[in-house]
Amino acid sequence: MRARKPLMRMATTLLLTALVAYLAVCTVVFFRQRSMIYYPQAFEGGTVLTLGAGVRVGVTLHEQPGPFAVIYFGGNAEAVGYGLPELQAVFPGQALYLMHYRGYGATPGEPTETGLFADALALYEHVRAQHPQVTVVGRSLGSGIATRLASVKAVDRLVLVTPYDSMAGAASHHFPWLPVRLLLRDRYDSASYAPKVNAPTTILAAERDEVIPRASSEALYRSFRPGLATLHVVPGVGHNDISLRDVIGK
């Protein structure tokens, strides 16, 4: 019996040490999570628009008269201005507005879900006032902004590239040992907004996506009303080399 007591004390000490270490990791993740989600990119160029309520939003802009416009929301480590040639090729003859997130390019501020969605709403109102038919495109992180925007505003078409059902769902795939759903502040819960979308929706998933699990994209697809969304799995490509031309530009 006496021999067991030191072993029990040792086991208890190890367990407590492991618990403290785990809680410490959770604490670090909670306070540093936005630096793990957002990777602001510099971009020389673009235009800073001062919109309603004094909101300042940086965009790479291709001005084009006419009824058609495209608003583009990029990935978390994307300098969206470099994507202008691809979007011009895929959406010829349309005005293009590529939004730089807060802290990206010349847009002031720090990125948060609340802030980026407020900027998206302001940009939409600016674009819609000039172009009555608006297509919204969201890639990766931007798919969450695009889906939420299309759930509350009149959108002619919604295009989602490597999207997720929720940030928590995608993050849980990579960090199954963390209580992600309890820790996450910026949730980007696209699956909860998808049923409210009225626009025809095209979803592009990469066959070899190493960032967004296929199951997450498929769960989002199932969240739309039946018949509204179309899912295309592009063969032979990964998260960062999938192109809108794979489907939209054909």
C-alpha positions as CSV (number, residue, x, y, z in Angstrom):
1,M,0.0,0.0,0.0
2,R,2.8,2.4,0.9
3,A,4.5,1.8,-2.4
4,R,1.3,2.9,-4.2
5,K,1.0,6.3,-2.6
6,P,4.2,7.8,-4.3
7,L,3.0,6.4,-7.6
8,M,-0.5,7.9,-7.1
9,R,1.1,11.3,-6.2
10,M,3.3,11.1,-9.2
11,A,0.4,10.3,-11.5
12,T,-1.7,13.1,-10.0
13,T,1.2,15.6,-10.4
14,L,1.7,14.5,-14.1
15,L,-2.0,14.9,-14.7
16,L,-2.2,18.3,-13.2
17,T,0.9,19.4,-15.1
18,A,-0.6,18.2,-18.4
19,L,-3.9,20.0,-17.5
20,V,-2.1,23.3,-16.8
21,A,-0.1,23.0,-20.0
22,Y,-3.3,22.3,-22.0
23,L,-5.1,25.3,-20.4
24,A,-2.1,27.5,-21.2
25,V,-2.2,26.4,-24.8
26,C,-5.9,27.2,-25.0
27,T,-5.3,30.6,-23.4
28,V,-2.6,31.5,-25.9
29,V,-4.8,30.3,-28.8
30,F,-7.7,32.4,-27.5
31,F,-5.8,35.6,-27.3
32,R,-3.7,35.1,-30.4
33,Q,-6.3,33.5,-32.7
34,R,-6.7,36.4,-35.0
35,S,-3.0,36.4,-35.9
36,M,-3.6,32.7,-36.8
37,I,-6.6,33.5,-39.0
38,Y,-5.6,36.7,-40.8
39,Y,-2.3,37.3,-42.6
40,P,-2.4,40.9,-43.8
41,Q,-0.7,41.4,-47.2
42,A,0.9,44.6,-48.6
43,F,-0.2,45.8,-52.0
44,E,1.1,48.9,-53.8
45,G,-1.9,50.4,-55.5
46,G,-5.7,50.3,-55.2
47,T,-8.1,53.0,-54.1
48,V,-9.4,53.8,-50.6
49,L,-13.1,54.6,-50.8
50,T,-14.8,56.7,-48.1
51,L,-18.3,55.2,-47.9
52,G,-21.4,55.6,-45.7
53,A,-20.8,56.5,-42.1
54,G,-17.2,57.4,-42.9
55,V,-16.2,53.8,-43.5
56,R,-12.9,53.6,-45.5
57,V,-12.4,50.6,-47.6
58,G,-9.5,49.8,-49.9
59,V,-10.3,48.3,-53.2
60,T,-8.6,47.3,-56.4
61,L,-11.0,48.7,-58.9
62,H,-11.7,48.1,-62.6
63,E,-14.3,50.7,-63.6
64,Q,-16.8,49.7,-66.3
65,P,-20.1,51.4,-67.2
66,G,-23.2,49.3,-67.4
67,P,-25.5,47.3,-65.1
68,F,-23.1,44.4,-64.2
69,A,-20.5,44.4,-61.4
70,V,-18.5,41.9,-59.4
71,I,-17.5,42.2,-55.7
72,Y,-14.6,40.0,-54.7
73,F,-13.6,38.9,-51.2
74,G,-10.2,37.0,-51.1
75,G,-8.4,34.6,-48.9
76,N,-6.8,35.3,-45.6
77,A,-3.3,35.7,-47.0
78,E,-4.3,37.1,-50.4
79,A,-3.3,40.5,-51.9
80,V,-6.4,40.7,-54.0
81,G,-5.1,43.2,-56.4
82,Y,-3.0,40.6,-58.1
83,G,-6.1,38.7,-59.0
84,L,-7.5,41.4,-61.2
85,P,-6.4,39.9,-64.5
86,E,-8.1,36.6,-63.7
87,L,-11.3,38.3,-62.8
88,Q,-11.2,40.5,-65.9
89,A,-10.9,37.3,-68.0
90,V,-13.7,35.5,-66.2
91,F,-16.1,38.4,-66.0
92,P,-15.4,40.5,-69.2
93,G,-17.1,43.8,-69.6
94,Q,-18.1,44.0,-65.9
95,A,-17.0,46.5,-63.3
96,L,-14.8,44.8,-60.7
97,Y,-14.4,45.7,-57.0
98,L,-11.8,43.6,-55.1
99,M,-12.0,44.5,-51.4
100,H,-8.8,44.8,-49.3
101,Y,-9.5,43.7,-45.8
102,R,-8.7,45.9,-42.8
103,G,-5.0,45.9,-42.3
104,Y,-4.4,44.7,-45.9
105,G,-3.1,47.0,-48.6
106,A,-4.0,50.5,-47.8
107,T,-7.1,49.7,-45.8
108,P,-6.8,51.0,-42.2
109,G,-7.6,49.0,-39.1
110,E,-7.4,45.4,-37.8
111,P,-9.3,42.5,-39.4
112,T,-12.3,41.1,-37.5
113,E,-15.4,39.3,-38.7
114,T,-17.6,42.2,-37.5
115,G,-15.4,44.8,-39.2
116,L,-15.0,43.0,-42.5
117,F,-18.7,42.4,-42.8
118,A,-19.4,46.1,-42.1
119,D,-17.0,47.0,-44.8
120,A,-18.6,44.5,-47.2
121,L,-22.1,46.0,-46.6
122,A,-20.8,49.5,-47.2
123,L,-19.0,48.4,-50.4
124,Y,-22.1,46.6,-51.6
125,E,-24.3,49.7,-51.2
126,H,-21.8,51.7,-53.1
127,V,-21.6,49.3,-55.9
128,R,-25.3,48.6,-56.1
129,A,-26.1,52.3,-56.4
130,Q,-24.2,52.2,-59.7
131,H,-24.7,48.7,-61.0
132,P,-28.1,47.0,-60.4
133,Q,-26.8,43.5,-61.1
134,V,-24.1,42.4,-58.6
135,T,-22.2,39.1,-58.6
136,V,-20.5,38.3,-55.3
137,V,-17.4,36.1,-55.3
138,G,-15.7,34.8,-52.2
139,R,-12.6,32.7,-52.0
140,S,-11.6,30.7,-48.8
141,L,-11.9,33.1,-45.9
142,G,-13.9,35.5,-48.2
143,S,-16.5,32.8,-48.9
144,G,-17.8,33.4,-45.3
145,I,-18.2,37.2,-46.0
146,A,-19.7,36.6,-49.4
147,T,-22.3,34.1,-48.1
148,R,-23.4,36.3,-45.3
149,L,-23.7,39.3,-47.6
150,A,-25.8,37.3,-50.0
151,S,-28.1,36.2,-47.2
152,V,-29.1,39.8,-46.4
153,K,-28.7,41.7,-49.7
154,A,-30.1,41.2,-53.3
155,V,-27.3,39.4,-55.2
156,D,-27.6,38.4,-58.9
157,R,-25.1,35.5,-58.4
158,L,-22.9,34.0,-55.7
159,V,-19.7,32.2,-56.5
160,L,-17.7,30.5,-53.6
161,V,-14.2,29.1,-54.2
162,T,-12.9,26.5,-51.6
163,P,-15.6,27.5,-49.0
164,Y,-16.3,26.1,-45.6
165,D,-19.4,25.5,-43.6
166,S,-18.0,27.4,-40.6
167,M,-14.6,28.5,-39.4
168,A,-15.1,26.4,-36.3
169,G,-15.7,23.3,-38.5
170,A,-12.7,23.8,-40.7
171,A,-10.4,24.7,-37.7
172,S,-11.6,21.6,-35.8
173,H,-10.3,19.4,-38.6
174,H,-6.8,20.8,-38.1
175,F,-6.9,21.1,-34.3
176,P,-9.1,18.3,-33.1
177,W,-7.4,18.3,-29.7
178,L,-8.6,21.9,-29.0
179,P,-12.1,23.1,-28.0
180,V,-12.2,25.3,-31.1
181,R,-15.9,26.0,-30.9
182,L,-15.5,27.4,-27.4
183,L,-12.4,29.5,-28.2
184,L,-13.3,31.0,-31.6
185,R,-14.4,34.6,-31.7
186,D,-14.6,35.1,-35.5
187,R,-16.9,32.2,-36.4
188,Y,-17.9,32.8,-40.1
189,D,-20.8,30.4,-39.7
190,S,-21.7,30.2,-43.4
191,A,-23.9,27.2,-43.0
192,S,-26.3,29.3,-40.8
193,Y,-26.6,32.0,-43.5
194,A,-26.8,29.8,-46.6
195,P,-30.5,28.9,-46.2
196,K,-31.3,32.7,-46.4
197,V,-29.5,33.1,-49.8
198,N,-31.7,33.6,-52.8
199,A,-29.1,33.9,-55.5
200,P,-28.0,31.1,-57.8
201,T,-24.8,29.8,-56.2
202,T,-21.8,28.1,-57.7
203,I,-19.4,26.3,-55.3
204,L,-15.9,25.3,-56.4
205,A,-14.0,22.8,-54.3
206,A,-10.5,21.6,-54.9
207,E,-10.0,17.9,-55.2
208,R,-6.7,18.1,-53.3
209,D,-7.6,20.9,-50.9
210,E,-5.1,20.7,-47.9
211,V,-6.7,23.7,-46.0
212,I,-10.5,23.3,-46.3
213,P,-11.7,19.7,-45.8
214,R,-13.9,18.5,-48.6
215,A,-16.5,17.5,-46.0
216,S,-16.7,21.2,-44.9
217,S,-17.4,22.4,-48.5
218,E,-20.0,19.7,-49.0
219,A,-21.7,20.5,-45.7
220,L,-22.0,24.1,-46.9
221,Y,-23.5,23.0,-50.2
222,R,-26.1,21.0,-48.4
223,S,-27.0,24.0,-46.3
224,F,-28.4,25.9,-49.3
225,R,-32.0,25.4,-50.3
226,P,-32.4,22.5,-52.7
227,G,-31.7,23.3,-56.3
228,L,-30.1,26.7,-55.5
229,A,-26.4,25.7,-55.4
230,T,-24.2,23.7,-57.7
231,L,-21.1,22.0,-56.5
232,H,-18.1,21.5,-58.8
233,V,-15.1,19.5,-57.5
234,V,-12.1,20.6,-59.7
235,P,-9.8,17.6,-60.2
236,G,-6.0,17.7,-59.7
237,V,-5.8,21.1,-57.9
238,G,-5.2,22.2,-54.3
239,H,-6.4,25.0,-52.2
240,N,-4.1,27.7,-53.6
241,D,-4.0,26.8,-57.3
242,I,-7.7,26.4,-58.1
243,S,-8.9,28.9,-60.6
244,L,-12.2,30.5,-61.4
245,R,-11.5,29.7,-65.0
246,D,-11.7,26.0,-64.1
247,V,-15.5,26.4,-64.2
248,I,-16.7,30.0,-64.5
249,G,-14.4,30.9,-67.3
250,K,-15.2,27.9,-69.6
